[in-house]
Amino acid sequence: MSKYILTLLLALGGLSPRLTAQIQLSSERLVEGQKVHIKLQEPAGQLVITYRPNSAVVHRDTLFADPPATSFVWAPERAGVVALRVPGRSALNVSVRFKGISGSGIAVMAVAASLLFGGAAFAFRLLFKDEEEDGTLDIDLDHMPDT
């Protein structure tokens, strides 16, 4: 039984490079707005580009070739995960980087840091506050004979 499972796993492992080798890119580092050449093993009439696949904000573009071609030129419009798919064949997921530093990302991190460290500073201030400093003591020691 185990040799059949091993044979099946080896057969599936041998097929996986063929499925991913259908789409090849000229560059491994994709950057938003920079052109990249896409090569296919077999000619295709269209290439479907899906920005942020499997999310609520999916955006699709399609590159057409008439007659069917094995080479496409594409400039990613948006950063993030992108699925490149030839209809009827397997897809290739790639990551597209921002051109530069994301201003909105820096703003979100700054707000998060101020909330985190501001909250910690406020908590430490309350923790180490001297109760007798303002002249008020919330605890009445007469009702606690064990102290």
C-alpha positions in Angstrom: 0.0 0.0 0.0 2.8 2.5 0.9 4.6 1.9 -2.3 1.5 2.9 -4.3 1.2 6.1 -2.3 4.9 6.8 -2.8 4.5 6.2 -6.6 1.5 8.5 -6.7 3.3 11.3 -4.8 6.3 11.0 -7.2 4.0 11.1 -10.2 2.3 14.3 -8.9 5.6 15.8 -8.0 6.8 15.2 -11.5 3.8 17.0 -13.0 4.1 20.1 -10.8 7.1 21.6 -12.7 5.2 21.3 -16.0 2.2 23.1 -14.6 4.2 26.1 -13.2 6.5 26.2 -16.2 3.7 27.3 -18.6 4.2 31.0 -17.6 7.6 32.5 -17.3 8.5 36.1 -16.4 11.5 38.1 -17.6 12.1 39.4 -14.0 11.5 37.9 -10.6 11.1 41.3 -9.0 8.0 42.9 -10.4 7.5 46.6 -9.6 4.4 48.6 -10.1 4.5 50.5 -13.5 7.6 48.7 -14.9 7.2 46.5 -18.0 7.8 42.8 -17.8 7.8 40.2 -20.6 5.7 37.1 -20.1 6.5 34.0 -22.1 4.2 31.0 -22.5 5.1 27.5 -23.6 2.2 27.3 -26.0 0.5 30.1 -27.9 -2.6 31.7 -26.4 -5.1 34.3 -27.5 -5.5 35.9 -24.1 -3.9 36.3 -20.7 -6.1 37.1 -17.8 -4.5 39.3 -15.0 -6.3 39.3 -11.7 -5.2 41.8 -9.1 -5.8 40.6 -5.5 -7.3 37.2 -6.3 -9.7 35.6 -3.8 -10.5 39.0 -2.1 -13.5 41.3 -2.1 -11.8 43.9 -4.3 -10.8 41.9 -7.3 -9.7 43.8 -10.5 -9.2 42.0 -13.8 -7.4 43.0 -16.9 -7.0 40.9 -20.1 -4.2 41.0 -22.6 -5.2 39.9 -26.1 -3.1 38.6 -29.0 -4.4 38.0 -32.5 -3.1 35.6 -33.8 -2.3 33.7 -30.6 1.2 34.4 -29.3 3.7 33.0 -26.8 4.9 36.4 -25.6 3.1 39.3 -23.9 4.3 42.6 -22.4 2.6 43.8 -19.3 3.1 46.7 -16.9 1.5 46.1 -13.5 -0.9 48.9 -12.5 -1.2 48.0 -8.8 0.9 46.5 -6.1 0.0 43.3 -4.3 -0.7 39.7 -5.2 -1.5 39.2 -8.9 -2.6 36.0 -10.6 -1.6 35.4 -14.2 -3.8 32.9 -16.0 -4.2 31.5 -19.5 -7.9 30.3 -19.8 -8.0 26.5 -19.6 -4.5 26.2 -18.1 -2.9 26.7 -14.7 -2.3 30.1 -13.1 0.8 31.7 -11.7 0.6 34.0 -8.6 3.2 36.7 -8.4 3.9 39.6 -6.0 4.1 43.1 -7.4 6.0 45.7 -5.3 5.3 49.4 -4.8 7.5 51.9 -6.8 8.7 53.5 -3.7 7.7 53.9 -0.1 3.9 53.8 0.5 2.8 57.0 2.2 -0.4 55.4 3.5 1.5 52.5 5.0 3.8 54.9 6.8 0.8 56.9 8.1 -0.9 53.7 9.4 2.3 52.6 11.1 2.7 56.0 12.8 -0.9 56.0 14.1 -0.5 52.5 15.4 2.8 53.3 17.1 1.4 56.4 18.8 -1.6 54.4 20.1 0.6 51.6 21.3 3.3 53.7 23.0 0.8 56.4 24.2 -1.4 53.8 25.8 1.6 52.2 27.5 2.8 55.5 28.8 -0.7 56.3 30.1 -0.9 52.9 31.8 2.6 53.4 33.5 1.6 56.8 34.6 -1.5 55.4 36.3 0.4 52.5 37.8 3.1 54.5 39.4 0.9 57.5 40.4 1.5 58.6 44.0 -2.0 58.5 45.7 -1.0 60.8 48.5 0.4 63.4 46.2 -2.9 65.1 45.5 -4.1 64.8 49.2 -6.7 62.2 48.5 -6.6 58.6 49.6 -9.3 56.4 48.3 -8.8 53.7 51.0 -10.2 54.1 54.5 -7.8 52.2 56.8 -10.1 52.3 59.8 -12.4 49.6 58.2 -9.4 47.3 57.6 -8.2 46.0 61.0 -5.7 43.5 59.5 -3.5 46.3 58.0 
